[in-house]
Amino acid sequence: MGRINSRVSSFPALVVLLGAVLLVATFLNAPGHMSAATPRPASTPAVQITPNSGPYGTETVVTGQGFAPHEQVAIYKETRPFFAYNTDSSGSFVGAQHPLIGPGPVSGVITITATGRTSGLKATCIFTVTH
């Protein structure tokens, strides 16, 4: 009879252990729970130039968001390097005010591209040249 009692007395501990495992498994599979191994979804980068039209010499400011935190973002006017800015902890930047100067079309559209130098993320916007 001593053997039966020892098995019966360990039964509650086994039930508690299995309950804890079930609870943890349920929590890990709950909606909205992300495990440490799950990568963060990449955000979509965006870039803006303000104002987005005017003649050459227009003072503009380039801003962006959705890049990697604390990375340098290169700004290109068409294929020519324009400026580079560092993002903050949220992956955003606000550039300094600069005149938009040539070379480029007398009138028409200039593509502004922002490329994260670490992440490789890219975004584009346009500036329309007027006279």
N, C-alpha and C positions, 0 to 999 in steps of 0.2 A: 503494500500500500504506500510505502514511502516514495516509490517511483512515480506513482500516479499523482501524488500531491506536488512533487517537484515540477512535473510537466504542467499541471494545472496552474501552479503559481506563476510560471513564466508566460502563460497565455495572455494575461492583461498587458504585459510589457510588449509582447509581439503585436498586439492590436494597436497600441499607442504608436509603435514604430511604423507600422504600415499606414496608419492614419496620417502621420507626419509626412511620409513620402508622398501619399496621395495629395495632401494639401499643397506641398511644394510643386508637384507636377501640375496641379490645377492652376496655381498662380503663374507659373512660367508660360502656360499656354493661354492665359487670359488675354482678351483683346487689348491692344494698346501697350502691352508689355514688350520691351525690347531687351534682349539679352546683350551682354557685353560684346559678343561676337558678331552681332548684327551691325553691318555698316550703316552709317547715317545716309539717308538719301541725299544725293547731290542737289543743290539748289540750282535754279536756272539763273545764270548771270544776266545782268542788264546794264546798259550804259546810256547816258543821255548827254546831249550838249545843249546848253541854254545860252542865248536863244538858239534856235535851230535853223535860222535863215538870216541873211543880211549880206552886205557887200564885204569884200576883203577888208580886213582891219577891224571887223566887228569884235568887240570884247566878248569872249565866251568862257564858260565854265563847264568842265566835263565832270560828271558824277557817275558813280556806279555802285552796284550792290550784287550780292550773290557769288562773290569770289571767295577764295580761301582766306581765312583769317591771317592777318599779318604777312601778306605776300605783296610783292611788287607787281603792279599791273601796268603794262606798256600800252600807251595810247598811240595809235597810228592814224595819220591823215592819208587816206588811200593806202599806199604801201610804204610811205615815209614815216620814220619815227617822229612823233610829235612831242610827247612828254611821258613820264612814268610817275605813278603815285603809289603810295603804300596803303594797303587796306587796314582797317581797324579790327578789333576782335570779332566783329560780326561779318567781316568780309566786304565792308563798304568803304568808299573813299569819296572825298570831295576835293576836286582839283582847284588850283589857283586860277585866277582870272588871267587870260592871255588873249591877245588879238589873233584871229584866224587870218593867216597870211598865205600867199602863194608859195610855190607854183600850184596851178590848178586851172580848171576851166574858167573862162570869163564869166559864164553863167551856167548854172546846172547843179548837179548833185555831187557832193563829196561824201564818201563813206568814212566814218570814224569807227575804228575797231579798237576794242580793249581786250588784251590778252593777259591772263594770269601767268606770270613767269614760272610759278611753281606748279600750279594746278593744271595749266594748259586750257583753262576755261576761256571761252571767247564770247563776246557780245558786240553787236554793231548798231549804229544809228546813223542818221544822215544830217548833213548841213546843206541847205540849199543856198547857193551863191546867187545874189541878185546884184544889179548895178544901179 
